[in-house]
């Protein structure tokens, strides 16, 4: 019997990898073991064993460069080629091969296929989604534990990037953000032009990673996108990974705003309020005006539920009171500098 990784431990390991990457360090086995042991009290020997099992079932990617081993999250866009809609990689080497093939799956397409097929008005639970997918002919041979784990992680990612909406344990397709062709679609309740953006104080004078000149989604360049047309690339300031705006599902206004900011990809995204990465990833929202990330509890005012459709953060759409105060302060400064500089003249008696 093949021993499988504990899904909870795998999630801790993936969180540790993200934490180590945020600290600009290489996610080595020693650092991962130390991070998980410190955060969750798991002994390092167990962490090391679970790390190796996670590599074997495809939940964690092991990369060796110049004799040094590093570990990565295989859900990072562009690391693996996606499969065609309605297909699933098949293995001819038993359950272990099936586990490894799970990392090549386009979970966004599988999740959407299941939710639309179930046709549940209030959304579908992961349990029902799994049952539906396992009833499909191309998924019947997959083993239970790795499939459940990858499905859960895939759903988490889909919520984070706005493809799915989560209401308690129920998941629904987010038709408000993406239409059938994958192009952005914005409700008429919002203005046609997005608010202008500017760098926050902590974003200024920060180093930027060298851009990777290849789109992580379609593997095209700025000369040729998915439709064989020239299109500029947006690059993550932290890791350098790039993507065409069309592949990222960015509208022209959002693309313009993102180019003026220190943009972070989904893997490197940090909450712009608390500046912490990895904490409550399920509750992080992405602004449709600047693509910054915000935890729901870090919003102003804090949010208790995921907003439906388009969402603009407090930085791009400040409160009217705050905007009025800002204008008043600006007017005071303008009046102050409009006065002659020098010592005031004494009044004649």
C-alpha positions as CSV (number, residue, x, y, z in Angstrom):
1,X,0.0,0.0,0.0
2,X,1.3,3.4,-1.0
3,X,1.7,5.8,2.0
4,X,0.1,9.2,1.3
5,X,0.8,12.6,2.7
6,X,-1.5,14.1,5.4
7,X,-3.5,16.9,3.6
8,X,-3.3,19.1,6.7
9,X,0.5,18.7,6.9
10,X,0.8,19.4,3.2
11,X,-1.1,22.6,3.6
12,X,1.2,23.7,6.4
13,X,4.2,22.9,4.2
14,X,2.7,25.0,1.3
15,X,2.1,27.9,3.8
16,X,5.7,27.6,5.0
17,X,7.0,27.7,1.4
18,X,5.1,30.9,0.8
19,X,6.3,32.4,4.0
20,X,10.0,31.6,3.2
21,X,9.6,33.1,-0.3
22,X,8.2,36.3,1.2
23,X,11.4,36.5,3.2
24,X,13.4,36.3,-0.1
25,X,14.9,33.0,1.0
26,X,15.2,29.7,-0.8
27,X,12.5,27.2,0.4
28,X,15.0,24.4,1.4
29,X,14.0,21.3,3.4
30,X,15.7,22.7,6.5
31,X,13.9,26.1,6.4
32,X,10.5,24.4,5.7
33,X,11.0,22.0,8.6
34,X,11.9,24.8,10.9
35,X,9.0,27.0,9.8
36,X,6.4,24.2,10.2
37,X,7.9,23.1,13.5
38,X,7.8,26.7,14.9
39,X,4.3,27.5,13.7
40,X,2.5,24.3,14.4
41,X,4.7,22.3,16.9
42,X,5.2,19.4,14.5
43,X,8.6,17.7,15.0
44,X,11.1,18.2,12.2
45,X,11.4,14.5,11.4
46,X,7.7,14.2,10.7
47,X,7.8,17.4,8.6
48,X,10.6,16.0,6.5
49,X,8.8,12.7,6.0
50,X,5.5,14.5,5.0
51,X,7.5,16.8,2.7
52,X,8.9,13.8,0.8
53,X,5.4,12.2,0.6
54,X,3.9,15.5,-0.7
55,X,6.6,15.5,-3.4
56,X,5.7,12.0,-4.3
57,X,1.9,12.7,-4.7
58,X,2.5,15.9,-6.6
59,X,1.3,18.3,-4.0
60,X,4.8,19.9,-3.7
61,X,7.3,20.4,-6.5
62,X,11.0,19.6,-5.8
63,X,13.5,21.4,-8.0
64,X,17.3,20.8,-7.9
65,X,19.6,23.5,-9.1
66,X,23.4,23.2,-8.8
67,X,23.0,20.4,-6.3
68,X,20.7,22.4,-4.0
69,X,17.0,21.2,-3.6
70,X,14.2,23.8,-3.4
71,X,10.5,23.2,-3.0
72,X,7.7,25.0,-4.8
73,X,3.9,25.2,-4.9
74,X,2.9,23.4,-8.2
75,X,-0.3,25.6,-8.4
76,X,1.9,28.5,-9.4
77,X,0.4,29.6,-12.9
78,X,2.5,28.5,-15.8
79,X,4.6,25.9,-14.0
80,X,2.7,23.1,-15.7
81,X,0.8,22.9,-18.9
82,X,-3.0,22.7,-18.5
83,X,-5.2,20.0,-20.1
84,X,-7.9,20.6,-22.6
85,X,-11.4,21.2,-21.4
86,X,-13.2,18.0,-20.4
87,X,-10.0,15.9,-20.3
88,X,-7.9,14.5,-17.6
89,X,-4.4,13.2,-17.7
90,X,-4.5,9.4,-17.6
91,X,-1.8,7.2,-16.0
92,X,-0.7,3.8,-17.1
93,X,1.4,3.1,-14.0
94,X,-1.1,2.7,-11.2
95,X,-2.1,5.0,-8.4
96,X,1.2,6.7,-7.9
97,X,1.2,7.9,-11.5
98,X,-2.4,9.1,-11.1
99,X,-1.2,11.1,-8.1
100,X,1.5,12.8,-10.0
101,X,-0.8,13.6,-12.9
102,X,-3.1,15.6,-10.6
103,X,-0.6,18.5,-10.7
104,X,-1.2,18.9,-14.5
105,X,-4.9,19.4,-14.1
106,X,-6.7,22.7,-14.9
107,X,-8.8,22.8,-11.7
108,X,-10.6,26.0,-12.7
109,X,-12.2,24.2,-15.7
110,X,-12.9,21.0,-13.7
111,X,-14.6,23.0,-10.9
112,X,-16.7,25.0,-13.3
113,X,-17.7,21.8,-15.2
114,X,-18.9,20.2,-11.9
115,X,-20.7,23.3,-10.5
116,X,-22.5,23.9,-13.8
117,X,-23.3,20.2,-14.2
118,X,-24.8,19.9,-10.6
119,X,-27.1,22.9,-11.2
120,X,-27.6,23.5,-7.5
121,X,-29.2,27.0,-7.1
122,X,-27.4,27.8,-3.8
123,X,-24.0,26.5,-4.9
124,X,-22.3,23.2,-4.5
125,X,-20.2,21.7,-1.6
126,X,-16.8,20.2,-2.3
127,X,-18.3,16.8,-1.4
128,X,-20.9,17.0,-4.1
129,X,-18.3,18.5,-6.6
130,X,-16.0,15.5,-5.9
131,X,-18.9,13.0,-6.3
132,X,-19.8,14.6,-9.6
133,X,-16.3,14.6,-11.0
134,X,-15.7,11.0,-9.9
135,X,-18.7,10.0,-11.9
136,X,-17.0,11.3,-15.1
137,X,-15.3,8.7,-17.2
138,X,-12.0,10.5,-17.3
139,X,-11.7,10.7,-13.5
140,X,-12.8,7.3,-12.2
141,X,-9.3,5.9,-11.8
142,X,-7.9,8.7,-9.5
143,X,-7.1,7.8,-5.9
144,X,-9.1,9.4,-3.1
145,X,-6.7,11.1,-0.8
146,X,-4.6,13.2,-3.3
147,X,-7.7,14.0,-5.4
148,X,-9.6,15.4,-2.4
149,X,-6.5,17.4,-1.3
150,X,-5.9,18.9,-4.8
151,X,-9.6,19.6,-5.3
152,X,-9.7,21.6,-2.0
153,X,-6.5,23.5,-2.9
154,X,-7.9,24.2,-6.4
155,X,-11.1,25.5,-5.0
156,X,-9.2,27.8,-2.7
157,X,-7.2,29.2,-5.5
158,X,-10.3,29.7,-7.7
159,X,-11.9,31.7,-4.9
160,X,-8.7,33.8,-4.4
161,X,-8.5,34.7,-8.1
162,X,-12.2,35.5,-8.4
163,X,-13.3,32.6,-10.6
164,X,-15.5,31.1,-7.8
165,X,-17.6,32.6,-5.1
166,X,-17.8,31.0,-1.7
167,X,-20.7,31.3,0.7
168,X,-20.0,29.1,3.7
169,X,-19.3,25.6,2.4
170,X,-21.0,26.3,-1.0
171,X,-19.2,27.3,-4.2
172,X,-20.7,29.0,-7.2
173,X,-19.2,30.2,-10.5
174,X,-18.5,33.9,-10.5
175,X,-20.3,35.0,-13.7
176,X,-20.1,38.6,-12.6
177,X,-16.4,38.8,-13.1
178,X,-15.9,36.5,-16.2
179,X,-18.1,35.8,-19.1
180,X,-18.3,32.6,-21.1
181,X,-15.3,33.6,-23.3
182,X,-13.1,34.5,-20.4
183,X,-13.2,38.3,-21.0
184,X,-13.8,40.7,-18.1
185,X,-17.4,41.8,-17.7
186,X,-18.4,44.6,-15.3
187,X,-21.9,45.3,-14.0
188,X,-23.5,48.5,-15.2
189,X,-23.8,49.6,-11.6
190,X,-20.1,50.5,-11.6
191,X,-18.6,53.4,-13.6
192,X,-17.2,52.6,-17.1
193,X,-13.8,54.2,-16.1
194,X,-11.9,53.0,-13.0
195,X,-10.6,55.4,-10.4
196,X,-7.0,56.5,-10.9
197,X,-4.3,54.9,-8.7
198,X,-1.1,55.9,-7.0
199,X,1.6,54.1,-5.0
200,X,1.2,53.7,-1.3
201,X,4.0,54.9,1.0
202,X,5.3,51.3,1.7
203,X,5.3,50.6,-2.1
204,X,7.6,53.4,-3.0
205,X,11.4,52.8,-3.7
206,X,11.0,49.0,-3.4
207,X,13.2,46.7,-5.4
208,X,11.8,44.9,-8.4
209,X,12.6,41.4,-9.7
210,X,13.9,41.0,-13.3
211,X,10.8,40.4,-15.5
212,X,10.5,36.9,-17.1
213,X,9.8,37.6,-20.8
214,X,7.4,34.7,-21.2
215,X,3.7,34.6,-20.2
216,X,3.1,32.1,-17.4
217,X,-0.3,31.1,-18.9
218,X,0.1,30.8,-22.6
219,X,3.9,30.7,-22.7
220,X,3.8,33.4,-25.4
221,X,5.9,36.6,-25.5
222,X,5.1,40.2,-26.0
223,X,5.3,39.6,-29.7
224,X,2.7,36.8,-29.7
225,X,-0.1,36.2,-27.2
226,X,-2.7,33.3,-27.0
227,X,-4.3,34.7,-30.2
228,X,-0.9,35.2,-32.0
229,X,-1.2,39.0,-31.6
230,X,1.4,41.3,-30.0
231,X,0.5,42.2,-26.4
232,X,2.6,43.7,-23.6
233,X,3.4,41.6,-20.5
234,X,2.7,42.5,-16.9
235,X,5.4,41.3,-14.6
236,X,5.3,40.6,-10.8
237,X,7.6,43.0,-8.8
238,X,8.5,40.2,-6.4
239,X,9.2,37.1,-8.5
240,X,9.3,38.4,-12.0
241,X,6.7,36.0,-13.4
242,X,4.7,37.6,-16.3
243,X,1.4,37.4,-18.0
244,X,-0.6,39.0,-20.8
245,X,-3.5,41.2,-19.6
246,X,-5.8,39.1,-21.7
247,X,-4.6,35.9,-20.0
248,X,-4.9,37.5,-16.6
249,X,-8.5,38.6,-17.6
250,X,-7.6,42.3,-17.0
251,X,-9.7,45.0,-18.7
252,X,-7.9,47.9,-20.4
253,X,-8.5,50.2,-17.4
254,X,-7.2,47.7,-14.9
255,X,-4.1,47.1,-17.1
256,X,-3.4,50.8,-17.2
257,X,-3.7,51.1,-13.4
258,X,-1.6,48.0,-12.7
259,X,1.3,49.3,-14.9
260,X,1.5,52.4,-12.7
261,X,1.8,50.3,-9.5
262,X,4.2,47.7,-8.0
263,X,2.1,44.7,-9.1
264,X,2.2,41.3,-7.4
265,X,1.1,38.0,-8.9
266,X,-1.4,35.7,-7.1
267,X,1.5,33.7,-5.6
268,X,3.3,36.8,-4.1
269,X,0.2,38.8,-3.2
270,X,0.4,40.6,0.1
271,X,-2.4,42.4,2.0
272,X,-1.9,46.1,1.3
273,X,-3.3,46.9,4.8
274,X,-1.5,44.6,7.2
275,X,1.3,43.7,4.7
276,X,1.1,40.1,5.7
277,X,1.2,37.3,3.1
278,X,-0.3,33.9,3.7
279,X,-2.6,34.8,6.6
280,X,-6.2,34.0,6.0
281,X,-5.6,33.5,2.2
282,X,-9.2,32.3,1.9
283,X,-10.4,35.8,3.0
284,X,-8.3,37.9,0.7
285,X,-10.1,40.1,-1.8
286,X,-8.5,41.6,-5.0
287,X,-9.5,45.1,-6.0
288,X,-10.9,45.4,-9.5
289,X,-9.3,48.8,-9.9
290,X,-5.7,48.2,-8.8
291,X,-5.5,44.4,-8.2
292,X,-4.1,44.9,-4.7
293,X,-5.0,42.3,-2.1
294,X,-6.9,43.0,1.2
295,X,-8.0,40.6,3.9
296,X,-11.8,41.0,4.5
297,X,-11.0,42.0,8.2
298,X,-8.5,44.6,6.9
299,X,-11.0,46.4,4.8
300,X,-12.5,49.7,5.9
301,X,-15.1,48.9,7.1
302,X,-14.3,45.2,7.7
303,X,-16.3,42.8,5.7
304,X,-17.9,39.6,7.0
305,X,-18.9,38.2,3.7
306,X,-17.3,37.9,0.2
307,X,-18.7,40.8,-2.0
308,X,-20.6,39.8,-5.1
309,X,-19.4,41.0,-8.5
310,X,-17.0,43.9,-8.8
311,X,-15.2,45.2,-5.7
312,X,-13.2,48.4,-5.3
313,X,-10.9,48.8,-2.3
314,X,-10.8,51.6,0.2
315,X,-7.6,53.0,-1.4
316,X,-9.1,53.4,-4.8
317,X,-12.5,54.5,-3.5
318,X,-12.0,56.3,-0.2
319,X,-14.9,57.4,2.0
320,X,-16.6,60.7,1.0
321,X,-15.7,62.1,4.4
322,X,-12.1,61.2,4.0
323,X,-12.0,62.7,0.5
324,X,-13.6,65.9,1.8
325,X,-11.1,66.2,4.6
326,X,-8.3,65.6,2.1
327,X,-9.6,68.4,-0.1
328,X,-9.9,70.7,2.9
329,X,-6.3,70.1,4.0
330,X,-5.1,70.7,0.4
331,X,-7.0,74.0,0.3
332,X,-5.4,75.1,3.7
333,X,-1.9,74.4,2.4
334,X,-2.7,76.2,-0.8
335,X,-3.9,79.3,1.1
336,X,-0.9,79.2,3.4
337,X,1.6,79.2,0.5
338,X,-0.4,81.9,-1.4
339,X,0.4,84.4,1.4
340,X,3.7,86.5,1.1
341,X,6.6,84.9,2.8
342,X,8.4,87.0,5.4
343,X,7.8,88.7,8.7
344,X,4.3,90.3,9.0
345,X,4.2,94.0,8.8
346,X,3.4,96.0,12.0
347,X,0.2,97.8,11.9
348,X,0.5,101.6,12.0
349,X,-1.2,103.2,15.1
